[in-house]
Amino acid sequence: MSGHSKFANIKHKKEKNDAAKGKIFTIIGKEIAVAVKEGGPNPDNNFKLATVIAKAKANNMPNETIERGIKKASGEGGNVDYKTITYEGYGPGGTAIIVEALTDNTNRTASNVRSAFTKGNGSIGTPGCVSFMFDKKGQIIIDKEECSMSSEDLMMVALDAGADDFKEEDDSYEILTAPDNSFQSVVEALEKENIATVSAEITMIPQNYVSVTDADSVKYIQRILDLLDEDDDVQAVYHNWDEEN
């Protein structure tokens, strides 16, 4: 992945989210509810909640909104019981797609996800059919224009806090960590240095990217991704399509 910046794509996604801030906040709100239910309201001993909070801050969710979500999830009654489901499948051009969903109606979600793949000339596969092509990592993206610290100093802050890798691109810095407490340690170290992040989350990073040049295949891949993005049950979509080519 070195030398292959995904910052433009992440920035584009954030701009789309900014135009629909309510949706991204709803998505994160669901994740907070599930994290609190599974591990309690204290992020100090609930790694899943700590990672969701890092994601919330990267998306400029106000602290009071985060705290309100945690309190609501900690209360009795009125909380929807969400189930986490992961789908794996294939898009046109040999692309691999992973879909993570949180839903209170598994039949509805399965139908919608299957429909998205079908309309984009793709297909749902069996669990594990494409996930082996991805590595689960903590990923932090920093916009160079928003960072006053030198690349050398930033790298030392990240590595000292437990990062596995630091990469400098033309427009951004990418920090990779193991998907464990080292991710939170790096996030906290950056916060102490007042370093703003474009993205900070546990994600699935492709081991290799697939370039698709056929115009119809590109159109259908985008169709799948757009339909999944519009689905309120879908929390995250990972793919190995090289959108820059």
Secondary structure, DSSP 8 states (H G I E B T S, - for coil): -TT---HHHHHHHHHHHHHTHHHHHHHHHHHHHHHHHHH-S-GGG-HHHHHHHHHHHHTT--HHHHHHHHHHHHSSSS----EEEEEEEEEGGGEEEEEEEEES-HHHHHHHHHHHHHHTT-EE--TTTTGGGEEEEEEEEEEGGG--S-HHHHHHHHHHTT-SEEEE-SSEEEEEE-SSHHHHHHHHHHHHTT---SEEEEEEEESS-B----HHHHHHHHHHHHHHHH-TTEEEEEE-B-TT-
